Structures are given as structure tokens and as C-alpha cells.
Amino acid sequence: PAPPPPPVVEARPTAPGRRHAWVGGYHRWDGRSYVWVPGTWRATPRGRGGWVSGRWVHSRRGWYWREGHWR
């Protein structure tokens, strides 16, 4: 696909608790176009420090999505 559009600036609602991390929204490729998936608060897994956001990466073969993960 073509390069993804710039990320949407989102207003973060108040966290539901201290053990939650914000997982930002991203553009998902649906096979025809990019669709915005809004961010959300997620409970932090026990023993994990924070969320590493997913991102679009460009290679010689085109654009691909690198999933986010807990660190």
C-alpha cells in the first residue's frame, strides 16, 4: 500500500487506574485503504513497565506494520 497517513492527535481520557497504560491509536490497512483505530487504556501486565507503540516500517518490499508490545 501507499505510505500511511500521519497519526491522528487524540485526546486521552482519564486513566481508569494507576496500573493502566495508554495504547495509542494507529492506521490499519484494510486491504483497500487506511482506517484509524482509536487508542485505549489497557491494564499493564504484572511485571511489565510500559507499552512500546507499534509503527509502520518501510522496506524494499513496501510498507508493513510492526506490532506494539509490552516491555
RATACOR-V930933 format. One line per field, one symbol per residue. psi: psi as a letter, one per 30 degrees, with the letter a starting at -180 (. if undefined). A space follows every 50 residues. Layout:
psi: ???
This chain:
psi: llklllkkjkkklkkflfhkkkjlllkkkgfelkkkjlllkkkkkkgkel kjkllkkkaffaklkjkllk.
